[in-house]
Amino acid sequence: MDNLKAGFSLQEIPAENMTEALVSIERLTRNVRLIRESVSGKVRIMGIVKANAYGHGALRVAAALETCGIGDFGVANIHEAIELRAGAALTKSATILAFSSPLLSHIEYFLRYGIDMTLCDLATLNAAKEIAAAHGKTLAVQVKIDTGMGRLGISPAMSMELLQEIDRSPHLELKGIYTHFAESVIPGGFTSQQLAAFKSLTAEYEHASGRTVCKHAANSGAILSHKESWMDMVRPGILLYGYHPAKQTPCRLDVQPVMQVESRVIFIKQLSAGDTVSYNRTWSAPGQRFIATIAAGYADGYARALSGRATVMIHGNAYPQIGTVTMDQIMVDLGTEHHVHIGDRATLFGWRGQSAEELADLAGTISYETLCSVSSRVKRIFI
Ligand SMILES: Cc1ncc(COP(=O)(O)O)c(C=O)c1O
């Protein structure tokens, strides 16, 4: 206990007990190649790295995407944008777009860090004009049109006024116009309506202003199912990370999971018939049984809704997870005989064992949430 503060270093503690997320840069690179091959060569790709690159680690993922030739990045807000600008060693010319509509107090940080700001309304535009002029700088903006997602954006009917006002503002530069689809995995239908509204508006603006602007809309679902939506740039998120936006997505690419979450066996015990496991005693041993305790729980992102539903892979064998998932540990049934040892690796999901999509299905959610839920306690190991 001497000198605890002065000598404290987590690095000294062997990391073996920890739950790790292995992140394969090779698989990420392959997924980018598949996406690039599927869209035409002229279409730019914006790498969506919001929410810590869907849990994979935004700084390393963005740097790897830049190595693949990607120069545009999408994040949720100014905080994620600054983290990326400051930490990812991207080239200065990399464009980072924050999708959120900013609070007025955030505007000056877009200027300071060279982040593209999403503009959805005239009040923000007026504030942005003033702030940019006061700093003697030009603020890059991208206008978000709400064509039917019903989340963020200006209505098509109001958008010409906003766009023309940007053109009249010497301290604002229009870098793009974009929209977002509500059900892009379904061919035709509502997505076609959204796209028609977007294309009509952007054509009207380009005709009236005599200039062309970068137009983008396609998320992963639209990349797969709506070729006509690719325009100047596509914005894949989930496809980069090796999953399809929905199980029923009709068009598919051979993308592979980029993340594999592995933990360790930390305890093995033998139970007799009738002994119970975990909170609320939902599982009881049908006979003599070996049970392994694994060092991961819902605080690591292994959903409590998975209790008693999923399997865990140890030495290539799938063992049923039993009883309630706890905050820091889960238990698996090794059966009546086993060759498992304390310290052995246990795969929770990834390219081996169950995929994030399968776990999501069992937990009643989607792969996006399973990936984003992998918590900061889980160490990312880039391989
Ligand atoms: C504005 C925007 N574009 C693109 C994406 C990427 O979506 P996906 O992961 O389905 O490709 C998202 C993610 O939700 C988004 O919010």
The ligand as an SDF file (V2000), in Angstrom:
LIG
                    3D

 16 16  0  0  0  0  0  0  0  0999 V2000
  -27.1940   10.3480  -40.8990 C   0  0  0  0  0  0  0  0  0  0  0  0
  -26.7180    8.9290  -40.9480 C   0  0  0  0  0  0  0  0  0  0  0  0
  -26.1150    8.4680  -42.0560 N   0  0  0  0  0  0  0  0  0  0  0  0
  -25.6560    7.2010  -42.1460 C   0  0  0  0  0  0  0  0  0  0  0  0
  -25.8190    6.3010  -41.1170 C   0  0  0  0  0  0  0  0  0  0  0  0
  -25.3130    4.8920  -41.2680 C   0  0  0  0  0  0  0  0  0  0  0  0
  -26.3660    3.9660  -41.1750 O   0  0  0  0  0  0  0  0  0  0  0  0
  -26.0880    2.4090  -41.3750 P   0  0  0  0  0  0  0  0  0  0  0  0
  -25.2940    1.9830  -40.2000 O   0  0  0  0  0  0  0  0  0  0  0  0
  -27.4470    1.8110  -41.3980 O   0  0  0  0  0  0  0  0  0  0  0  0
  -25.3300    2.2840  -42.6440 O   0  0  0  0  0  0  0  0  0  0  0  0
  -26.4440    6.7430  -39.9430 C   0  0  0  0  0  0  0  0  0  0  0  0
  -26.6460    5.8060  -38.8390 C   0  0  0  0  0  0  0  0  0  0  0  0
  -27.6420    5.7250  -38.1990 O   0  0  0  0  0  0  0  0  0  0  0  0
  -26.9130    8.0770  -39.8530 C   0  0  0  0  0  0  0  0  0  0  0  0
  -27.5130    8.5410  -38.7480 O   0  0  0  0  0  0  0  0  0  0  0  0
  1  2  1  0
  2  3  1  0
  2 15  2  0
  3  4  2  0
  4  5  1  0
  5  6  1  0
  5 12  2  0
  6  7  1  0
  7  8  1  0
  8  9  2  0
  8 10  1  0
  8 11  1  0
 12 13  1  0
 12 15  1  0
 13 14  2  0
 15 16  1  0
M  END
$$$$
